[in-house]
Amino acid sequence: MKLSLSRDVVVTTIENGAVILDGRHGRYWQLNESGATALHTLLAGTAPAAVAAQLASGTPVPDDQALKDVLALIEALQRARLLVVS
């Protein structure tokens, strides 16, 4: 699974996470630190299961819940047409 940002979509890191700007429609989304880390790591080519394991490491969140959360993030960004999955 390869993930990339849609055309005219920009991600900017901020103090507590990231902001995603959809330049086509002038809308933006804000991600918390975990969401920003997940997105940047996914865009770097890391598999969703590995991203989830990294996020769950050292936290009380079980690996399976972290994976569900990572997959939900991918699905939400894809539905908003911010992310392309190939």
C-alpha positions in Angstrom: 0.0 0.0 0.0 1.5 3.3 -1.1 0.0 6.5 0.3 0.5 10.0 -1.0 -1.2 13.4 -0.6 -3.7 14.4 -3.2 -2.9 17.2 -5.5 -3.0 20.7 -3.9 -2.9 19.2 -0.4 -0.2 20.4 2.0 0.6 19.2 5.5 2.2 21.6 8.0 3.6 20.5 11.3 2.5 22.7 14.3 3.3 22.6 18.0 0.6 20.0 18.9 0.3 18.0 15.7 -0.3 19.0 12.1 -2.7 21.0 9.9 -3.7 19.6 6.5 -4.8 22.3 3.9 -6.9 21.4 0.9 -6.0 24.1 -1.5 -8.7 23.1 -3.9 -11.5 23.9 -1.6 -9.8 26.2 1.0 -10.6 23.7 3.9 -8.3 22.5 6.5 -8.1 19.7 9.1 -6.1 19.5 12.3 -4.4 16.4 13.5 -3.2 15.8 17.1 0.4 14.6 17.7 -0.5 10.9 17.2 -2.4 11.6 14.0 0.4 13.8 12.7 3.0 11.1 13.5 0.9 8.4 11.9 0.4 10.5 8.7 4.1 11.5 8.3 5.2 7.9 8.9 2.6 6.5 6.5 3.7 9.0 3.8 7.3 7.9 4.4 6.3 4.4 3.3 5.8 2.6 6.6 3.1 0.0 6.6 0.0 0.7 8.7 0.6 -2.2 11.1 4.2 -0.9 11.7 2.9 2.6 12.3 0.3 1.3 14.8 3.0 -0.8 16.7 5.2 2.3 16.9 2.3 4.5 18.2 1.3 1.8 20.7 4.8 1.3 22.0 5.1 2.6 25.5 1.4 3.5 25.8 -1.5 1.6 27.3 -3.2 1.4 23.9 -3.3 -2.2 22.6 -1.7 -2.9 19.1 -5.0 -3.9 17.6 -6.7 -0.7 18.7 -3.8 1.4 17.4 -4.1 -0.4 14.0 -7.9 0.3 13.9 -7.1 4.0 14.6 -4.5 4.2 11.9 -6.8 2.5 9.4 -9.6 4.9 10.4 -7.3 7.8 9.8 -6.4 6.5 6.3 -10.0 6.0 5.5 -11.1 9.4 6.7 -8.4 11.2 4.8 -9.2 9.2 1.7 -12.9 10.0 2.0 -12.1 13.7 2.3 -10.0 13.3 -0.9 -6.8 14.4 0.9 -5.0 11.1 0.5 -4.4 8.8 -2.4 -4.0 5.1 -1.7 -2.4 3.0 -4.5 
